[in-house]
Amino acid sequence: MRQSHLAPAYCIGCGCDDHHSCDTDYGKCTWIIVDRELSVGVCSGCEEALVAWQQGARTAPVMQARASA
């Protein structure tokens, strides 16, 4: 049986991803919310980005940099 591989999700606040988490006061970050289909989310180090998420933001800084390159 073939396994599907999901692309890593990136944080819309800081750009961290599933393989490169950022440091918080409580250790490594975790996802507060993540959309696996779009490969973006908001990590626990970027709670302030939840407002942007609720307003429809679905692009991480790293994705924006790739699009403009």
PQR file with spaces between the fields and no chain letter, atoms N, CA, C, O and H, PARSE charges and radii, in Angstrom:
ATOM       1  N    MET     1       0.842   -1.184    0.000 -0.4000 1.5000
ATOM       2  CA   MET     1       0.000    0.000    0.000 -0.0000 2.0000
ATOM       3  C    MET     1       0.887    1.248    0.000  0.5500 1.7000
ATOM       4  O    MET     1       1.893    1.296    0.707 -0.5500 1.4000
ATOM       5  N    ARG     2       0.522    2.230   -0.774 -0.4000 1.5000
ATOM       6  CA   ARG     2       1.301    3.461   -0.914 -0.0000 2.0000
ATOM       7  C    ARG     2       0.938    4.452    0.188  0.5500 1.7000
ATOM       8  O    ARG     2      -0.240    4.711    0.433 -0.5500 1.4000
ATOM       9  H    ARG     2      -0.296    2.191   -1.349  0.4000 1.0000
ATOM      10  N    GLN     3       1.947    5.003    0.847 -0.4000 1.5000
ATOM      11  CA   GLN     3       1.727    6.004    1.884 -0.0000 2.0000
ATOM      12  C    GLN     3       1.799    7.385    1.267  0.5500 1.7000
ATOM      13  O    GLN     3       2.667    7.651    0.435 -0.5500 1.4000
ATOM      14  H    GLN     3       2.905    4.793    0.648  0.4000 1.0000
ATOM      15  N    SER     4       0.898    8.266    1.665 -0.4000 1.5000
ATOM      16  CA   SER     4       0.977    9.639    1.172 -0.0000 2.0000
ATOM      17  C    SER     4       1.884   10.431    2.116  0.5500 1.7000
ATOM      18  O    SER     4       1.881   10.217    3.328 -0.5500 1.4000
ATOM      19  H    SER     4       0.193    8.050    2.340  0.4000 1.0000
ATOM      20  N    HIS     5       2.645   11.332    1.544 -0.4000 1.5000
ATOM      21  CA   HIS     5       3.544   12.166    2.326 -0.0000 2.0000
ATOM      22  C    HIS     5       3.019   13.590    2.316  0.5500 1.7000
ATOM      23  O    HIS     5       2.848   14.201    1.261 -0.5500 1.4000
ATOM      24  H    HIS     5       2.647   11.506    0.559  0.4000 1.0000
ATOM      25  N    LEU     6       2.771   14.103    3.503 -0.4000 1.5000
ATOM      26  CA   LEU     6       2.292   15.465    3.620 -0.0000 2.0000
ATOM      27  C    LEU     6       3.471   16.433    3.586  0.5500 1.7000
ATOM      28  O    LEU     6       4.529   16.170    4.158 -0.5500 1.4000
ATOM      29  H    LEU     6       2.910   13.607    4.360  0.4000 1.0000
ATOM      30  N    ALA     7       3.270   17.533    2.918 -0.4000 1.5000
ATOM      31  CA   ALA     7       4.288   18.585    2.928 -0.0000 2.0000
ATOM      32  C    ALA     7       4.311   19.194    4.324  0.5500 1.7000
ATOM      33  O    ALA     7       3.279   19.237    4.993 -0.5500 1.4000
ATOM      34  H    ALA     7       2.411   17.747    2.453  0.4000 1.0000
ATOM      35  N    PRO     8       5.463   19.663    4.770 -0.5600 1.5000
ATOM      36  CA   PRO     8       5.507   20.286    6.095  0.2800 2.0000
ATOM      37  C    PRO     8       4.645   21.544    6.122  0.5500 1.7000
ATOM      38  O    PRO     8       4.572   22.281    5.138 -0.5500 1.4000
ATOM      39  N    ALA     9       4.002   21.777    7.244 -0.4000 1.5000
ATOM      40  CA   ALA     9       3.212   22.991    7.428 -0.0000 2.0000
ATOM      41  C    ALA     9       4.116   24.080    7.988  0.5500 1.7000
ATOM      42  O    ALA     9       5.011   23.807    8.788 -0.5500 1.4000
ATOM      43  H    ALA     9       4.061   21.179    8.043  0.4000 1.0000
ATOM      44  N    TYR    10       3.873   25.326    7.558 -0.4000 1.5000
ATOM      45  CA   TYR    10       4.647   26.481    7.988 -0.0000 2.0000
ATOM      46  C    TYR    10       3.766   27.420    8.795  0.5500 1.7000
ATOM      47  O    TYR    10       2.578   27.565    8.509 -0.5500 1.4000
ATOM      48  H    TYR    10       3.146   25.547    6.908  0.4000 1.0000
ATOM      49  N    CYS    11       4.351   28.060    9.808 -0.4000 1.5000
ATOM      50  CA   CYS    11       3.628   29.025   10.635 -0.0000 2.0000
ATOM      51  C    CYS    11       3.495   30.344    9.883  0.5500 1.7000
ATOM      52  O    CYS    11       4.472   30.830    9.314 -0.5500 1.4000
ATOM      53  H    CYS    11       5.317   27.942   10.041  0.4000 1.0000
ATOM      54  N    ILE    12       2.299   30.929    9.873 -0.4000 1.5000
ATOM      55  CA   ILE    12       2.081   32.206    9.191 -0.0000 2.0000
ATOM      56  C    ILE    12       2.705   33.365    9.958  0.5500 1.7000
ATOM      57  O    ILE    12       2.827   34.466    9.423 -0.5500 1.4000
ATOM      58  H    ILE    12       1.505   30.534   10.336  0.4000 1.0000
ATOM      59  N    GLY    13       3.100   33.128   11.208 -0.4000 1.5000
ATOM      60  CA   GLY    13       3.724   34.190   12.002 -0.0000 2.0000
ATOM      61  C    GLY    13       5.227   34.251   11.833  0.5500 1.7000
ATOM      62  O    GLY    13       5.773   35.277   11.427 -0.5500 1.4000
ATOM      63  H    GLY    13       3.001   32.233   11.643  0.4000 1.0000
ATOM      64  N    CYS    14       5.894   33.153   12.143 -0.4000 1.5000
ATOM      65  CA   CYS    14       7.361   33.165   12.153 -0.0000 2.0000
ATOM      66  C    CYS    14       8.004   32.340   11.050  0.5500 1.7000
ATOM      67  O    CYS    14       9.195   32.495   10.781 -0.5500 1.4000
ATOM      68  H    CYS    14       5.450   32.319   12.473  0.4000 1.0000
ATOM      69  N    GLY    15       7.237   31.462   10.406 -0.4000 1.5000
ATOM      70  CA   GLY    15       7.791   30.647    9.336 -0.0000 2.0000
ATOM      71  C    GLY    15       8.378   29.322    9.780  0.5500 1.7000
ATOM      72  O    GLY    15       8.891   28.573    8.949 -0.5500 1.4000
ATOM      73  H    GLY    15       6.269   31.336   10.624  0.4000 1.0000
ATOM      74  N    CYS    16       8.315   29.008   11.085 -0.4000 1.5000
ATOM      75  CA   CYS    16       8.810   27.702   11.513 -0.0000 2.0000
ATOM      76  C    CYS    16       7.960   26.621   10.849  0.5500 1.7000
ATOM      77  O    CYS    16       6.890   26.912   10.316 -0.5500 1.4000
ATOM      78  H    CYS    16       7.898   29.616   11.760  0.4000 1.0000
ATOM      79  N    ASP    17       8.435   25.371   10.878 -0.4000 1.5000
ATOM      80  CA   ASP    17       7.674   24.303   10.237 -0.0000 2.0000
ATOM      81  C    ASP    17       7.701   23.035   11.078  0.5500 1.7000
ATOM      82  O    ASP    17       8.254   23.017   12.178 -0.5500 1.4000
ATOM      83  H    ASP    17       9.305   25.134   11.310  0.4000 1.0000
ATOM      84  N    ASP    18       7.103   21.984   10.552 -0.4000 1.5000
ATOM      85  CA   ASP    18       7.005   20.720   11.281 -0.0000 2.0000
ATOM      86  C    ASP    18       8.367   20.174   11.698  0.5500 1.7000
ATOM      87  O    ASP    18       8.467   19.467   12.701 -0.5500 1.4000
ATOM      88  H    ASP    18       6.654   21.999    9.659  0.4000 1.0000
ATOM      89  N    HIS    19       9.404   20.491   10.950 -0.4000 1.5000
ATOM      90  CA   HIS    19      10.731   19.941   11.213 -0.0000 2.0000
ATOM      91  C    HIS    19      11.673   20.941   11.895  0.5500 1.7000
ATOM      92  O    HIS    19      12.758   20.561   12.335 -0.5500 1.4000
ATOM      93  H    HIS    19       9.322   21.066   10.136  0.4000 1.0000
ATOM      94  N    HIS    20      11.275   22.191   11.986 -0.4000 1.5000
ATOM      95  CA   HIS    20      12.112   23.245   12.568 -0.0000 2.0000
ATOM      96  C    HIS    20      11.249   24.124   13.468  0.5500 1.7000
ATOM      97  O    HIS    20      10.852   25.221   13.075 -0.5500 1.4000
ATOM      98  H    HIS    20      10.394   22.500   11.629  0.4000 1.0000
ATOM      99  N    SER    21      10.962   23.643   14.667 -0.4000 1.5000
ATOM     100  CA   SER    21      10.112   24.399   15.584 -0.0000 2.0000
ATOM     101  C    SER    21      10.900   25.530   16.231  0.5500 1.7000
ATOM     102  O    SER    21      12.125   25.469   16.336 -0.5500 1.4000
ATOM     103  H    SER    21      11.285   22.751   14.986  0.4000 1.0000
ATOM     104  N    CYS    22      10.187   26.551   16.658 -0.4000 1.5000
ATOM     105  CA   CYS    22      10.850   27.666   17.324 -0.0000 2.0000
ATOM     106  C    CYS    22      10.821   27.462   18.836  0.5500 1.7000
ATOM     107  O    CYS    22      10.057   26.642   19.346 -0.5500 1.4000
ATOM     108  H    CYS    22       9.192   26.600   16.573  0.4000 1.0000
ATOM     109  N    ASP    23      11.651   28.208   19.542 -0.4000 1.5000
ATOM     110  CA   ASP    23      11.719   28.111   20.995 -0.0000 2.0000
ATOM     111  C    ASP    23      10.741   29.097   21.620  0.5500 1.7000
ATOM     112  O    ASP    23      10.619   30.238   21.175 -0.5500 1.4000
ATOM     113  H    ASP    23      12.272   28.874   19.128  0.4000 1.0000
ATOM     114  N    THR    24      10.050   28.640   22.658 -0.4000 1.5000
ATOM     115  CA   THR    24       9.156   29.500   23.416 -0.0000 2.0000
ATOM     116  C    THR    24       9.598   29.448   24.881  0.5500 1.7000
ATOM     117  O    THR    24      10.539   28.731   25.222 -0.5500 1.4000
ATOM     118  H    THR    24      10.150   27.713   23.019  0.4000 1.0000
ATOM     119  N    ASP    25       8.932   30.193   25.726 -0.4000 1.5000
ATOM     120  CA   ASP    25       9.241   30.156   27.158 -0.0000 2.0000
ATOM     121  C    ASP    25       8.965   28.783   27.761  0.5500 1.7000
ATOM     122  O    ASP    25       9.444   28.471   28.851 -0.5500 1.4000
ATOM     123  H    ASP    25       8.168   30.775   25.448  0.4000 1.0000
ATOM     124  N    TYR    26       8.195   27.969   27.054 -0.4000 1.5000
ATOM     125  CA   TYR    26       7.781   26.662   27.567 -0.0000 2.0000
ATOM     126  C    TYR    26       8.410   25.497   26.809  0.5500 1.7000
ATOM     127  O    TYR    26       7.977   24.354   26.958 -0.5500 1.4000
ATOM     128  H    TYR    26       7.806   28.223   26.169  0.4000 1.0000
ATOM     129  N    GLY    27       9.415   25.775   26.011 -0.4000 1.5000
ATOM     130  CA   GLY    27      10.060   24.733   25.209 -0.0000 2.0000
ATOM     131  C    GLY    27       9.774   24.948   23.741  0.5500 1.7000
ATOM     132  O    GLY    27       9.491   26.067   23.314 -0.5500 1.4000
ATOM     133  H    GLY    27       9.767   26.703   25.890  0.4000 1.0000
ATOM     134  N    LYS    28       9.846   23.895   22.977 -0.4000 1.5000
ATOM     135  CA   LYS    28       9.592   23.972   21.537 -0.0000 2.0000
ATOM     136  C    LYS    28       8.116   24.263   21.279  0.5500 1.7000
ATOM     137  O    LYS    28       7.247   23.849   22.047 -0.5500 1.4000
ATOM     138  H    LYS    28      10.077   22.986   23.324  0.4000 1.0000
ATOM     139  N    CYS    29       7.846   24.976   20.194 -0.4000 1.5000
ATOM     140  CA   CYS    29       6.459   25.327   19.869 -0.0000 2.0000
ATOM     141  C    CYS    29       5.672   24.112   19.394  0.5500 1.7000
ATOM     142  O    CYS    29       6.238   23.091   19.006 -0.5500 1.4000
ATOM     143  H    CYS    29       8.552   25.312   19.570  0.4000 1.0000
ATOM     144  N    THR    30       4.381   24.250   19.435 -0.4000 1.5000
ATOM     145  CA   THR    30       3.441   23.258   18.905 -0.0000 2.0000
ATOM     146  C    THR    30       2.390   24.017   18.102  0.5500 1.7000
ATOM     147  O    THR    30       2.304   25.242   18.180 -0.5500 1.4000
ATOM     148  H    THR    30       3.921   25.079   19.750  0.4000 1.0000
ATOM     149  N    TRP    31       1.599   23.284   17.336 -0.4000 1.5000
ATOM     150  CA   TRP    31       0.558   23.936   16.545 -0.0000 2.0000
ATOM     151  C    TRP    31      -0.629   24.306   17.412  0.5500 1.7000
ATOM     152  O    TRP    31      -1.132   23.480   18.174 -0.5500 1.4000
ATOM     153  H    TRP    31       1.669   22.288   17.273  0.4000 1.0000
ATOM     154  N    ILE    32      -1.078   25.556   17.296 -0.4000 1.5000
ATOM     155  CA   ILE    32      -2.347   25.981   17.893 -0.0000 2.0000
ATOM     156  C    ILE    32      -3.454   25.598   16.928  0.5500 1.7000
ATOM     157  O    ILE    32      -4.487   25.055   17.319 -0.5500 1.4000
ATOM     158  H    ILE    32      -0.669   26.227   16.677  0.4000 1.0000
ATOM     159  N    ILE    33      -3.214   25.894   15.656 -0.4000 1.5000
ATOM     160  CA   ILE    33      -4.147   25.549   14.584 -0.0000 2.0000
ATOM     161  C    ILE    33      -3.319   25.291   13.336  0.5500 1.7000
ATOM     162  O    ILE    33      -2.334   25.983   13.082 -0.5500 1.4000
ATOM     163  H    ILE    33      -2.374   26.335   15.338  0.4000 1.0000
ATOM     164  N    VAL    34      -3.721   24.292   12.559 -0.4000 1.5000
ATOM     165  CA   VAL    34      -2.979   23.964   11.349 -0.0000 2.0000
ATOM     166  C    VAL    34      -3.938   23.460   10.281  0.5500 1.7000
ATOM     167  O    VAL    34      -4.859   22.699   10.575 -0.5500 1.4000
ATOM     168  H    VAL    34      -4.522   23.729   12.765  0.4000 1.0000
ATOM     169  N    ASP    35      -3.722   23.884    9.051 -0.4000 1.5000
ATOM     170  CA   ASP    35      -4.493   23.418    7.905 -0.0000 2.0000
ATOM     171  C    ASP    35      -3.537   22.572    7.066  0.5500 1.7000
ATOM     172  O    ASP    35      -2.705   23.115    6.339 -0.5500 1.4000
ATOM     173  H    ASP    35      -2.974   24.503    8.812  0.4000 1.0000
ATOM     174  N    ARG    36      -3.650   21.270    7.160 -0.4000 1.5000
ATOM     175  CA   ARG    36      -2.731   20.360    6.468 -0.0000 2.0000
ATOM     176  C    ARG    36      -2.907   20.410    4.954  0.5500 1.7000
ATOM     177  O    ARG    36      -1.955   20.153    4.217 -0.5500 1.4000
ATOM     178  H    ARG    36      -4.326   20.829    7.751  0.4000 1.0000
ATOM     179  N    GLU    37      -4.090   20.731    4.484 -0.4000 1.5000
ATOM     180  CA   GLU    37      -4.300   20.816    3.033 -0.0000 2.0000
ATOM     181  C    GLU    37      -3.540   21.998    2.435  0.5500 1.7000
ATOM     182  O    GLU    37      -3.014   21.896    1.327 -0.5500 1.4000
ATOM     183  H    GLU    37      -4.864   20.940    5.082  0.4000 1.0000
ATOM     184  N    LEU    38      -3.480   23.116    3.157 -0.4000 1.5000
ATOM     185  CA   LEU    38      -2.771   24.304    2.681 -0.0000 2.0000
ATOM     186  C    LEU    38      -1.335   24.360    3.194  0.5500 1.7000
ATOM     187  O    LEU    38      -0.550   25.194    2.742 -0.5500 1.4000
ATOM     188  H    LEU    38      -3.908   23.199    4.057  0.4000 1.0000
ATOM     189  N    SER    39      -0.985   23.483    4.134 -0.4000 1.5000
ATOM     190  CA   SER    39       0.360   23.416    4.732 -0.0000 2.0000
ATOM     191  C    SER    39       0.754   24.690    5.470  0.5500 1.7000
ATOM     192  O    SER    39       1.900   25.131    5.391 -0.5500 1.4000
ATOM     193  H    SER    39      -1.623   22.806    4.501  0.4000 1.0000
ATOM     194  N    VAL    40      -0.207   25.281    6.192 -0.4000 1.5000
ATOM     195  CA   VAL    40       0.053   26.461    7.013 -0.0000 2.0000
ATOM     196  C    VAL    40      -0.671   26.339    8.343  0.5500 1.7000
ATOM     197  O    VAL    40      -1.618   25.565    8.484 -0.5500 1.4000
ATOM     198  H    VAL    40      -1.139   24.922    6.256  0.4000 1.0000
ATOM     199  N    GLY    41      -0.211   27.114    9.311 -0.4000 1.5000
ATOM     200  CA   GLY    41      -0.849   27.118   10.617 -0.0000 2.0000
ATOM     201  C    GLY    41      -0.313   28.255   11.468  0.5500 1.7000
ATOM     202  O    GLY    41       0.386   29.144   10.979 -0.5500 1.4000
ATOM     203  H    GLY    41       0.558   27.742    9.196  0.4000 1.0000
ATOM     204  N    VAL    42      -0.649   28.212   12.744 -0.4000 1.5000
ATOM     205  CA   VAL    42      -0.148   29.176   13.724 -0.0000 2.0000
ATOM     206  C    VAL    42       0.447   28.363   14.867  0.5500 1.7000
ATOM     207  O    VAL    42      -0.218   27.507   15.449 -0.5500 1.4000
ATOM     208  H    VAL    42      -1.217   27.490   13.141  0.4000 1.0000
ATOM     209  N    CYS    43       1.724   28.647   15.183 -0.4000 1.5000
ATOM     210  CA   CYS    43       2.387   27.912   16.260 -0.0000 2.0000
ATOM     211  C    CYS    43       2.167   28.615   17.599  0.5500 1.7000
ATOM     212  O    CYS    43       1.721   29.761   17.655 -0.5500 1.4000
ATOM     213  H    CYS    43       2.265   29.343   14.711  0.4000 1.0000
ATOM     214  N    SER    44       2.492   27.899   18.668 -0.4000 1.5000
ATOM     215  CA   SER    44       2.289   28.431   20.013 -0.0000 2.0000
ATOM     216  C    SER    44       3.207   29.605   20.330  0.5500 1.7000
ATOM     217  O    SER    44       2.969   30.317   21.306 -0.5500 1.4000
ATOM     218  H    SER    44       2.854   26.968   18.623  0.4000 1.0000
ATOM     219  N    GLY    45       4.238   29.823   19.543 -0.4000 1.5000
ATOM     220  CA   GLY    45       5.104   30.985   19.720 -0.0000 2.0000
ATOM     221  C    GLY    45       4.565   32.231   19.037  0.5500 1.7000
ATOM     222  O    GLY    45       5.119   33.317   19.210 -0.5500 1.4000
ATOM     223  H    GLY    45       4.432   29.245   18.750  0.4000 1.0000
ATOM     224  N    CYS    46       3.503   32.095   18.271 -0.4000 1.5000
ATOM     225  CA   CYS    46       2.960   33.216   17.486 -0.0000 2.0000
ATOM     226  C    CYS    46       1.464   33.409   17.734  0.5500 1.7000
ATOM     227  O    CYS    46       0.695   33.600   16.792 -0.5500 1.4000
ATOM     228  H    CYS    46       3.053   31.213   18.131  0.4000 1.0000
ATOM     229  N    GLU    47       1.062   33.360   18.979 -0.4000 1.5000
ATOM     230  CA   GLU    47      -0.364   33.501   19.283 -0.0000 2.0000
ATOM     231  C    GLU    47      -0.968   34.767   18.689  0.5500 1.7000
ATOM     232  O    GLU    47      -2.152   34.791   18.351 -0.5500 1.4000
ATOM     233  H    GLU    47       1.687   33.206   19.744  0.4000 1.0000
ATOM     234  N    GLU    48      -0.148   35.834   18.557 -0.4000 1.5000
ATOM     235  CA   GLU    48      -0.648   37.084   17.992 -0.0000 2.0000
ATOM     236  C    GLU    48      -1.065   36.918   16.531  0.5500 1.7000
ATOM     237  O    GLU    48      -1.835   37.728   16.016 -0.5500 1.4000
ATOM     238  H    GLU    48       0.813   35.814   18.832  0.4000 1.0000
ATOM     239  N    ALA    49      -0.567   35.881   15.859 -0.4000 1.5000
ATOM     240  CA   ALA    49      -0.925   35.622   14.463 -0.0000 2.0000
ATOM     241  C    ALA    49      -2.317   34.996   14.329  0.5500 1.7000
ATOM     242  O    ALA    49      -2.831   34.872   13.217 -0.5500 1.4000
ATOM     243  H    ALA    49       0.059   35.223   16.277  0.4000 1.0000
ATOM     244  N    LEU    50      -2.928   34.603   15.444 -0.4000 1.5000
ATOM     245  CA   LEU    50      -4.281   34.049   15.381 -0.0000 2.0000
ATOM     246  C    LEU    50      -5.281   35.053   14.824  0.5500 1.7000
ATOM     247  O    LEU    50      -6.233   34.670   14.144 -0.5500 1.4000
ATOM     248  H    LEU    50      -2.510   34.704   16.347  0.4000 1.0000
ATOM     249  N    VAL    51      -5.074   36.331   15.106 -0.4000 1.5000
ATOM     250  CA   VAL    51      -5.968   37.370   14.576 -0.0000 2.0000
ATOM     251  C    VAL    51      -5.894   37.361   13.054  0.5500 1.7000
ATOM     252  O    VAL    51      -6.924   37.400   12.381 -0.5500 1.4000
ATOM     253  H    VAL    51      -4.300   36.642   15.658  0.4000 1.0000
ATOM     254  N    ALA    52      -4.681   37.311   12.509 -0.4000 1.5000
ATOM     255  CA   ALA    52      -4.515   37.267   11.055 -0.0000 2.0000
ATOM     256  C    ALA    52      -5.143   35.999   10.492  0.5500 1.7000
ATOM     257  O    ALA    52      -5.776   36.041    9.437 -0.5500 1.4000
ATOM     258  H    ALA    52      -3.844   37.280   13.056  0.4000 1.0000
ATOM     259  N    TRP    53      -4.975   34.874   11.180 -0.4000 1.5000
ATOM     260  CA   TRP    53      -5.566   33.599   10.744 -0.0000 2.0000
ATOM     261  C    TRP    53      -7.087   33.730   10.672  0.5500 1.7000
ATOM     262  O    TRP    53      -7.713   33.317    9.697 -0.5500 1.4000
ATOM     263  H    TRP    53      -4.461   34.840   12.036  0.4000 1.0000
ATOM     264  N    GLN    54      -7.666   34.310   11.720 -0.4000 1.5000
ATOM     265  CA   GLN    54      -9.124   34.474   11.761 -0.0000 2.0000
ATOM     266  C    GLN    54      -9.615   35.421   10.681  0.5500 1.7000
ATOM     267  O    GLN    54     -10.781   35.367   10.291 -0.5500 1.4000
ATOM     268  H    GLN    54      -7.157   34.646   12.513  0.4000 1.0000
ATOM     269  N    GLN    55      -8.729   36.294   10.190 -0.4000 1.5000
ATOM     270  CA   GLN    55      -9.080   37.222    9.118 -0.0000 2.0000
ATOM     271  C    GLN    55      -8.774   36.646    7.737  0.5500 1.7000
ATOM     272  O    GLN    55      -8.941   37.323    6.723 -0.5500 1.4000
ATOM     273  H    GLN    55      -7.782   36.338   10.506  0.4000 1.0000
ATOM     274  N    GLY    56      -8.321   35.382    7.705 -0.4000 1.5000
ATOM     275  CA   GLY    56      -8.138   34.700    6.434 -0.0000 2.0000
ATOM     276  C    GLY    56      -6.710   34.532    5.951  0.5500 1.7000
ATOM     277  O    GLY    56      -6.496   33.986    4.869 -0.5500 1.4000
ATOM     278  H    GLY    56      -8.185   34.831    8.529  0.4000 1.0000
ATOM     279  N    ALA    57      -5.724   34.985    6.718 -0.4000 1.5000
ATOM     280  CA   ALA    57      -4.321   34.829    6.294 -0.0000 2.0000
ATOM     281  C    ALA    57      -3.967   33.347    6.241  0.5500 1.7000
ATOM     282  O    ALA    57      -4.204   32.611    7.200 -0.5500 1.4000
ATOM     283  H    ALA    57      -5.898   35.429    7.597  0.4000 1.0000
ATOM     284  N    ARG    58      -3.410   32.918    5.136 -0.4000 1.5000
ATOM     285  CA   ARG    58      -3.017   31.519    4.969 -0.0000 2.0000
ATOM     286  C    ARG    58      -1.689   31.390    4.237  0.5500 1.7000
ATOM     287  O    ARG    58      -1.462   30.405    3.534 -0.5500 1.4000
ATOM     288  H    ARG    58      -3.218   33.515    4.357  0.4000 1.0000
ATOM     289  N    THR    59      -0.803   32.384    4.396 -0.4000 1.5000
ATOM     290  CA   THR    59       0.500   32.337    3.747 -0.0000 2.0000
ATOM     291  C    THR    59       1.582   32.587    4.778  0.5500 1.7000
ATOM     292  O    THR    59       1.545   33.580    5.505 -0.5500 1.4000
ATOM     293  H    THR    59      -0.987   33.184    4.966  0.4000 1.0000
ATOM     294  N    ALA    60       2.546   31.683    4.837 -0.4000 1.5000
ATOM     295  CA   ALA    60       3.665   31.816    5.756 -0.0000 2.0000
ATOM     296  C    ALA    60       4.754   32.677    5.124  0.5500 1.7000
ATOM     297  O    ALA    60       4.853   32.729    3.899 -0.5500 1.4000
ATOM     298  H    ALA    60       2.576   30.877    4.247  0.4000 1.0000
ATOM     299  N    PRO    61       5.582   33.361    5.937 -0.5600 1.5000
ATOM     300  CA   PRO    61       6.651   34.200    5.394  0.2800 2.0000
ATOM     301  C    PRO    61       7.552   33.443    4.408  0.5500 1.7000
ATOM     302  O    PRO    61       7.954   34.005    3.389 -0.5500 1.4000
ATOM     303  N    VAL    62       7.866   32.205    4.693 -0.4000 1.5000
ATOM     304  CA   VAL    62       8.738   31.425    3.810 -0.0000 2.0000
ATOM     305  C    VAL    62       8.054   31.179    2.462  0.5500 1.7000
ATOM     306  O    VAL    62       8.724   31.134    1.431 -0.5500 1.4000
ATOM     307  H    VAL    62       7.540   31.749    5.520  0.4000 1.0000
ATOM     308  N    MET    63       6.740   31.020    2.462 -0.4000 1.5000
ATOM     309  CA   MET    63       5.999   30.818    1.221 -0.0000 2.0000
ATOM     310  C    MET    63       5.954   32.121    0.424  0.5500 1.7000
ATOM     311  O    MET    63       6.014   32.096   -0.806 -0.5500 1.4000
ATOM     312  H    MET    63       6.195   31.056    3.300  0.4000 1.0000
ATOM     313  N    GLN    64       5.850   33.258    1.113 -0.4000 1.5000
ATOM     314  CA   GLN    64       5.840   34.554    0.443 -0.0000 2.0000
ATOM     315  C    GLN    64       7.189   34.805   -0.227  0.5500 1.7000
ATOM     316  O    GLN    64       7.244   35.329   -1.339 -0.5500 1.4000
ATOM     317  H    GLN    64       5.802   33.278    2.112  0.4000 1.0000
ATOM     318  N    ALA    65       8.273   34.433    0.446 -0.4000 1.5000
ATOM     319  CA   ALA    65       9.617   34.636   -0.099 -0.0000 2.0000
ATOM     320  C    ALA    65       9.807   33.781   -1.357  0.5500 1.7000
ATOM     321  O    ALA    65      10.400   34.246   -2.330 -0.5500 1.4000
ATOM     322  H    ALA    65       8.229   34.007    1.350  0.4000 1.0000
ATOM     323  N    ARG    66       9.321   32.566   -1.348 -0.4000 1.5000
ATOM     324  CA   ARG    66       9.441   31.693   -2.510 -0.0000 2.0000
ATOM     325  C    ARG    66       8.649   32.235   -3.700  0.5500 1.7000
ATOM     326  O    ARG    66       9.098   32.152   -4.843 -0.5500 1.4000
ATOM     327  H    ARG    66       8.839   32.189   -0.558  0.4000 1.0000
ATOM     328  N    ALA    67       7.470   32.790   -3.422 -0.4000 1.5000
ATOM     329  CA   ALA    67       6.612   33.309   -4.487 -0.0000 2.0000
ATOM     330  C    ALA    67       7.230   34.530   -5.168  0.5500 1.7000
ATOM     331  O    ALA    67       7.030   34.740   -6.365 -0.5500 1.4000
ATOM     332  H    ALA    67       7.106   32.857   -2.494  0.4000 1.0000
ATOM     333  N    SER    68       7.983   35.339   -4.409 -0.4000 1.5000
ATOM     334  CA   SER    68       8.556   36.548   -4.995 -0.0000 2.0000
ATOM     335  C    SER    68       9.944   36.322   -5.585  0.5500 1.7000
ATOM     336  O    SER    68      10.528   37.234   -6.171 -0.5500 1.4000
ATOM     337  H    SER    68       8.145   35.169   -3.437  0.4000 1.0000
ATOM     338  N    ALA    69      10.472   35.111   -5.430 -0.4000 1.5000
ATOM     339  CA   ALA    69      11.824   34.810   -5.979 -0.0000 2.0000
ATOM     340  C    ALA    69      11.785   34.501   -7.456  0.5500 1.7000
ATOM     341  O    ALA    69      12.824   34.231   -8.059 -0.5500 1.4000
ATOM     342  H    ALA    69       9.998   34.370   -4.954  0.4000 1.0000
